[in-house]
Amino acid sequence: MIKKILSLVTLSSLLVLSGCGEQLIKPEDKQVQAMLEINMPDFKHTTENLTAKVVDWMKHSPDDGGDKVELNSNGTNYIKGQGIVASKVKGGILKVKYKIHVEVISPKLVKMTMTDFVDLPSDADVSSNSAYIFYNKVKDQTLEMADRLEDYLNKDTKKKGFFG
């Protein structure tokens, strides 16, 4: 009796571990947010100056191994753009396009939100709809993009004409 119970427990554990295949993520659940804290002693901290610096980054951000961003529009305290990340995955390179919304919360705080992730045509055997691929590849690369923006915003501003 105990052997049968242990066998059933083991069998059910294997079924749970193997699952019914790959776990998928809904398109509306694909969202990445980052809060960027700006700390530059030589910078005149205003929302206008910070917005201008984010716009400058989006206009001049280099293509980094297939990862890139571009500016679509901007207003007083917000910037809209789009980005692409390229991830090495099974079967090739997966390229995913997404929308970027950057909001200047205060002169020292920026909120960056990435949404509307869409796979671009590729030879990859996987999709960003895979929870594993999205959370371990796509999300990580979009957060690296946010890190690059934060690094840019915290650089010495005297050289870029933003000195206040």
Secondary structure, DSSP 8 states (H G I E B T S, - for coil): -HHHHHHHHHHHHHHHHHTTS--B--GGG--EEEEEE---TTB---HHHHHHHHHHHHHH---BTTBEEEEEEE-SSEEEEEEEEEEEETTEEEEEEEEEEEEEEETTEEEEEEEEEEE-S-S-S--TTBHHHIIIIIHHHHHHHHHHHHHHHTS-SGGGT-B-
